[in-house]
Amino acid sequence: MQGVVFLGDRQLELREFPDPTPDDHEVVIEIMASGMCGSDLHNYRAPAAPEGSSAGGIKRMAGVIAGHEPCGVIAAVGRGVRETEARVGQRVMDHHYDGCGACKHCRGGWSQMCLDGAVVYGTGGHGAHANYMKVPAHTIVPLPDALSFETGAAISCGTGTAWGALQRIALQGGETIAIFGQGPVGLSATQLAAAMGARVIALDVSDERLELAKSFGADVTIQARTNDPVEAIRELTHGEGAHKTLDCSSAPEARAAAVRAARSWGTACFVGERGQVTLDVSPDLLRRQITLVGSWTFSKQGQAQCAEFVADNGIEVDRLFTHHWTLDQAAEAYRMFDQQTTGKAVIRPN
């Protein structure tokens, strides 16, 4: 089979790999859709990681197949896999992490927080930018029949991450939420929050992405490059600020604005990876009784719940995808995705 390997410095290579064979408690997924995620760009842009290095408890290896938004059909199962766990022909997503399986986080479905350190497929183990992907049977999540493979790929990371953040801040219908950054995760948050009955204010520096946000259910869009986001949000909320704010951009100024744009007793949430932010603690947090939340992806159970919500509410997650690519177009796909002006992109290997 073929698989995409990031070389570093915005270079990648399409390599030949042996077709995988499952061990006793593993399955092989024939990949039908492999989403391209903003966090893939960190590895795409970075220098090559030393073999076996690790950071933040996450094991990282050079030469692995990229892609951590897998969705497809089970092609083979190991001898120890029960039919109630997985069966050939089953449509599935994958919760793309593995841990020890025994610690409190693993048992709770948060294997990415494993106390012994986690493997992230696409970084520390072979991922989904390939024809096939081998994973432990316990990581698969059924894909509802009503959902496409592309939607399943989105839920496997970007859309699932947005869902996890909205659950963490307990967004309610009738509340106003300001969502900073309308990349794939931000657009997903806009779409999901609108379906939950919230009033959505979408912010970005890209006019193209703001147009997408409007079509995805945003009640108001704000061009953050030419407007003061905090003042604009207060003007839209009777001078108070939003009930909830969510930063999906990782930009320091957007993170600070997300905190300052939340009303007193409100909640701000950071979901964008990496980077720093500077806050003046007393006026920004303490004296307004702000709750600041960090949200990292989602549990295995949360992934299944997100898929059910999308299916039950007829949410058109497929509309996130503005570009579709084949494996042999991966270099062009990542060059375009690196510009961060489009919606979501997906690789369809098979």
C-alpha positions as CSV (number, residue, x, y, z in Angstrom):
1,M,0.0,0.0,0.0
2,Q,1.0,3.7,-0.2
3,G,1.2,6.2,2.7
4,V,2.1,9.8,3.1
5,V,5.1,10.6,5.3
6,F,5.9,14.1,6.5
7,L,9.6,14.9,6.0
8,G,9.7,18.3,7.7
9,D,10.1,21.8,6.4
10,R,6.8,21.6,4.4
11,Q,7.9,18.5,2.5
12,L,6.3,15.1,2.3
13,E,6.7,11.8,0.5
14,L,4.4,9.1,-0.8
15,R,6.0,5.8,0.2
16,E,5.3,2.1,-0.3
17,F,4.5,0.1,2.9
18,P,3.5,-3.5,3.3
19,D,-0.2,-4.1,3.6
20,P,-0.9,-4.5,7.4
21,T,-2.0,-7.7,9.0
22,P,-3.9,-7.5,12.3
23,D,-2.5,-9.1,15.5
24,D,-4.9,-10.9,17.8
25,H,-6.7,-7.8,19.2
26,E,-6.3,-5.5,16.2
27,V,-8.3,-4.6,13.1
28,V,-7.3,-3.3,9.7
29,I,-9.4,-0.4,8.4
30,E,-9.7,0.2,4.6
31,I,-9.5,4.0,4.7
32,M,-12.3,5.7,2.7
33,A,-11.7,9.3,4.1
34,S,-8.7,10.8,5.9
35,G,-9.3,14.3,7.1
36,M,-6.6,17.0,7.0
37,C,-6.4,18.7,10.4
38,G,-4.8,22.0,11.4
39,S,-2.6,20.2,13.9
40,D,-1.1,18.2,10.9
41,L,0.4,21.4,9.9
42,H,2.6,21.5,13.0
43,N,4.3,18.3,11.8
44,Y,4.3,19.3,8.2
45,R,6.1,22.6,8.9
46,A,8.4,21.4,11.6
47,P,11.9,19.9,11.3
48,A,11.9,16.1,11.2
49,A,11.4,14.6,14.7
50,P,14.2,12.3,16.0
51,E,13.2,8.7,16.1
52,G,11.4,7.8,19.3
53,S,11.3,11.3,20.8
54,S,8.4,12.4,22.9
55,A,6.8,15.6,24.2
56,G,4.1,16.1,26.7
57,G,3.6,12.4,27.3
58,I,2.9,11.9,23.5
59,K,5.3,9.5,21.7
60,R,6.6,10.8,18.4
61,M,8.4,8.9,15.7
62,A,10.0,9.8,12.4
63,G,8.9,8.0,9.2
64,V,5.3,7.2,10.3
65,I,2.3,7.6,8.0
66,A,0.5,10.9,8.7
67,G,-3.2,11.5,9.2
68,H,-5.2,11.2,12.4
69,E,-8.8,11.6,11.1
70,P,-9.5,8.0,10.0
71,C,-12.8,6.7,8.6
72,G,-13.5,3.6,6.5
73,V,-14.6,0.0,6.5
74,I,-13.1,-2.9,8.5
75,A,-11.2,-5.1,6.1
76,A,-9.7,-7.7,8.5
77,V,-9.9,-8.5,12.2
78,G,-7.5,-10.4,14.5
79,R,-8.3,-13.8,16.0
80,G,-9.0,-12.4,19.5
81,V,-11.5,-9.7,18.3
82,R,-15.1,-10.5,19.3
83,E,-17.8,-9.9,16.7
84,T,-19.5,-7.6,19.2
85,E,-16.3,-5.5,19.0
86,A,-15.8,-5.4,15.3
87,R,-16.7,-7.2,12.1
88,V,-15.5,-7.2,8.6
89,G,-17.5,-4.7,6.5
90,Q,-18.4,-2.5,9.4
91,R,-18.3,1.2,8.8
92,V,-16.1,2.8,11.5
93,M,-14.2,5.9,12.7
94,D,-11.2,5.6,15.0
95,H,-10.5,7.2,18.3
96,H,-6.9,7.8,17.2
97,Y,-5.1,7.3,20.5
98,D,-3.9,4.3,22.5
99,G,-2.6,4.1,26.0
100,C,-2.1,1.5,28.7
101,G,-5.8,0.5,28.9
102,A,-5.7,0.2,32.7
103,C,-5.2,3.7,34.2
104,K,-8.2,5.9,35.1
105,H,-8.0,8.0,32.0
106,C,-7.9,5.0,29.6
107,R,-10.8,3.3,31.4
108,G,-12.8,6.6,31.1
109,G,-12.3,6.8,27.3
110,W,-9.5,9.4,27.5
111,S,-6.6,7.3,26.4
112,Q,-4.8,10.4,25.0
113,M,-4.3,11.3,28.7
114,C,-2.9,7.9,29.7
115,L,-0.7,8.1,32.8
116,D,1.9,5.9,31.1
117,G,2.0,8.1,28.0
118,A,-0.2,7.9,24.8
119,V,0.4,7.0,21.2
120,V,-1.3,9.3,18.7
121,Y,-1.9,7.6,15.3
122,G,-0.5,9.7,12.6
123,T,2.4,10.9,14.9
124,G,3.6,8.1,17.0
125,G,2.0,5.3,15.0
126,H,1.0,4.8,11.4
127,G,-2.0,7.0,10.5
128,A,-4.8,7.3,8.0
129,H,-3.2,9.0,4.9
130,A,-2.8,5.5,3.4
131,N,-4.9,2.7,1.8
132,Y,-5.1,0.8,5.1
133,M,-4.6,1.5,8.8
134,K,-4.1,-1.1,11.6
135,V,-5.4,-0.1,15.1
136,P,-6.4,-1.8,18.3
137,A,-10.0,-3.0,18.2
138,H,-10.9,-1.1,21.3
139,T,-10.2,2.2,19.5
140,I,-12.9,1.9,16.8
141,V,-16.1,3.9,17.0
142,P,-19.1,2.9,14.8
143,L,-20.1,5.3,12.1
144,P,-23.9,5.8,11.9
145,D,-25.3,4.7,8.5
146,A,-26.7,8.2,7.9
147,L,-23.2,9.7,7.9
148,S,-20.7,9.8,5.0
149,F,-17.1,8.7,5.4
150,E,-16.1,12.3,5.1
151,T,-18.3,13.3,8.0
152,G,-16.9,10.4,10.0
153,A,-13.3,11.6,9.3
154,A,-14.2,15.1,10.5
155,I,-15.8,13.8,13.7
156,S,-12.6,11.8,14.3
157,C,-10.8,15.0,15.2
158,G,-11.8,18.5,14.1
159,T,-15.6,18.3,14.5
160,G,-15.2,16.0,17.5
161,T,-12.8,18.6,19.1
162,A,-15.4,21.3,18.6
163,W,-18.1,19.1,20.1
164,G,-15.8,18.3,23.1
165,A,-15.2,22.0,23.8
166,L,-18.9,22.9,23.6
167,Q,-19.7,20.1,26.0
168,R,-16.9,21.3,28.4
169,I,-18.4,24.8,28.6
170,A,-22.0,23.4,28.8
171,L,-23.3,25.6,26.0
172,Q,-27.1,26.1,26.2
173,G,-29.7,27.2,23.7
174,G,-30.4,30.9,23.9
175,E,-26.8,31.8,25.0
176,T,-24.5,33.9,22.9
177,I,-21.1,32.3,22.0
178,A,-18.3,34.1,20.2
179,I,-16.1,31.7,18.3
180,F,-12.6,33.1,17.4
181,G,-11.1,31.4,14.3
182,Q,-13.2,29.9,11.5
183,G,-10.8,27.2,10.4
184,P,-12.2,23.6,10.3
185,V,-12.6,23.4,14.1
186,G,-14.1,26.8,14.4
187,L,-16.5,26.2,11.5
188,S,-17.5,22.9,13.2
189,A,-18.1,24.8,16.5
190,T,-20.2,27.4,14.6
191,Q,-22.3,24.6,12.9
192,L,-22.8,22.6,16.1
193,A,-23.5,25.7,18.3
194,A,-26.1,26.9,15.9
195,A,-27.8,23.5,15.9
196,M,-27.8,23.6,19.8
197,G,-29.8,26.8,19.6
198,A,-27.1,29.3,20.6
199,R,-26.6,32.7,19.0
200,V,-23.2,32.5,17.2
201,I,-20.8,35.4,16.7
202,A,-18.0,34.2,14.4
203,L,-14.7,36.0,14.1
204,D,-11.7,35.6,11.7
205,V,-9.2,37.6,9.7
206,S,-10.1,35.8,6.5
207,D,-13.1,37.1,4.5
208,E,-13.5,33.7,2.8
209,R,-13.8,31.9,6.1
210,L,-16.3,34.4,7.4
211,E,-18.4,33.8,4.4
212,L,-18.3,30.1,5.2
213,A,-19.2,30.8,8.8
214,K,-22.3,32.8,7.8
215,S,-23.4,29.9,5.6
216,F,-22.8,27.5,8.5
217,G,-25.2,29.3,10.8
218,A,-23.3,32.2,12.3
219,D,-25.8,35.0,13.3
220,V,-23.1,37.6,13.0
221,T,-19.6,37.7,11.6
222,I,-16.8,40.0,12.6
223,Q,-13.7,40.8,10.6
224,A,-11.1,40.7,13.4
225,R,-8.4,42.4,11.3
226,T,-10.3,45.7,10.9
227,N,-12.5,45.7,14.1
228,D,-11.8,45.6,17.8
229,P,-13.3,42.1,18.6
230,V,-14.0,42.9,22.3
231,E,-15.8,46.2,21.6
232,A,-17.7,44.6,18.6
233,I,-18.9,41.7,20.8
234,R,-20.0,44.1,23.6
235,E,-21.9,46.2,21.2
236,L,-23.8,43.1,20.1
237,T,-24.6,42.0,23.7
238,H,-25.9,45.1,25.4
239,G,-22.4,46.0,26.6
240,E,-22.0,42.8,28.6
241,G,-20.1,40.4,26.4
242,A,-20.8,36.8,25.3
243,H,-22.0,34.2,27.7
244,K,-19.4,31.8,26.3
245,T,-16.3,32.3,24.1
246,L,-14.2,29.8,22.3
247,D,-10.7,30.3,20.8
248,C,-9.9,28.0,17.9
249,S,-7.2,30.1,16.4
250,S,-4.2,29.8,18.8
251,A,-3.4,33.4,18.0
252,P,-2.3,35.2,21.2
253,E,-4.4,38.3,20.5
254,A,-7.5,36.2,19.8
255,R,-7.0,34.2,23.0
256,A,-6.8,37.4,25.1
257,A,-9.8,38.8,23.3
258,A,-11.8,35.7,24.0
259,V,-11.2,36.1,27.7
260,R,-12.0,39.9,27.6
261,A,-15.1,39.4,25.4
262,A,-16.8,37.1,27.9
263,R,-19.3,38.8,30.2
264,S,-19.0,38.7,34.0
265,W,-19.5,35.2,35.3
266,G,-19.0,34.0,31.7
267,T,-16.8,31.2,30.4
268,A,-13.9,31.3,28.0
269,C,-12.4,28.2,26.4
270,F,-9.1,27.6,24.6
271,V,-9.1,24.8,22.1
272,G,-6.4,25.9,19.6
273,E,-3.1,24.1,20.1
274,R,0.2,25.6,21.1
275,G,1.3,29.2,21.5
276,Q,1.1,31.6,24.5
277,V,-1.2,34.3,25.8
278,T,-0.7,37.2,28.2
279,L,-3.5,38.3,30.5
280,D,-3.9,40.9,33.2
281,V,-5.2,38.5,35.8
282,S,-7.2,40.9,38.0
283,P,-9.3,42.8,35.4
284,D,-9.4,40.0,32.8
285,L,-10.3,37.1,35.2
286,L,-10.6,37.6,38.9
287,R,-12.7,40.7,39.2
288,R,-15.2,39.5,36.5
289,Q,-15.5,36.0,37.9
290,I,-14.5,34.5,34.6
291,T,-14.1,30.7,34.2
292,L,-11.2,29.8,31.9
293,V,-11.3,26.3,30.4
294,G,-8.8,24.3,28.4
295,S,-10.3,21.6,26.2
296,W,-8.3,18.9,24.4
297,T,-10.1,16.8,21.8
298,F,-12.7,14.4,23.2
299,S,-13.2,11.0,24.7
300,K,-14.1,7.8,22.8
301,Q,-17.6,8.1,24.2
302,G,-17.7,11.8,23.2
303,Q,-16.8,10.9,19.6
304,A,-19.8,8.5,19.5
305,Q,-22.1,11.1,21.0
306,C,-21.0,13.7,18.5
307,A,-21.7,11.3,15.6
308,E,-25.2,10.6,17.0
309,F,-25.9,14.3,17.4
310,V,-24.9,15.0,13.9
311,A,-27.0,12.2,12.5
312,D,-30.0,12.9,14.6
313,N,-30.0,16.6,13.7
314,G,-29.2,16.2,10.1
315,I,-26.1,18.5,10.4
316,E,-24.4,18.8,7.0
317,V,-20.8,18.3,8.2
318,D,-19.8,17.4,4.6
319,R,-20.1,21.1,3.8
320,L,-16.9,21.7,5.8
321,F,-15.0,20.0,3.0
322,T,-14.0,22.5,0.3
323,H,-11.3,20.3,-1.3
324,H,-11.0,16.6,-1.9
325,W,-7.7,14.9,-2.8
326,T,-6.2,11.5,-3.7
327,L,-3.1,10.1,-2.1
328,D,-0.9,11.0,-5.1
329,Q,-2.1,14.7,-4.8
330,A,-1.0,14.9,-1.1
331,A,1.9,17.3,-1.8
332,E,-0.4,19.8,-3.6
333,A,-3.1,19.3,-1.0
334,Y,-0.9,20.3,1.9
335,R,0.6,23.2,0.0
336,M,-2.9,24.6,-0.4
337,F,-4.0,23.7,3.2
338,D,-0.9,25.4,4.6
339,Q,-2.3,28.7,3.4
340,Q,-5.2,28.4,6.0
341,T,-7.7,30.3,3.9
342,T,-9.9,27.3,2.8
343,G,-12.4,25.1,4.6
344,K,-11.5,21.5,5.5
345,A,-9.8,19.2,3.1
346,V,-9.9,15.4,2.9
347,I,-7.8,12.7,1.3
348,R,-9.7,9.8,-0.2
349,P,-7.2,6.9,-0.6
350,N,-9.5,4.3,-2.0
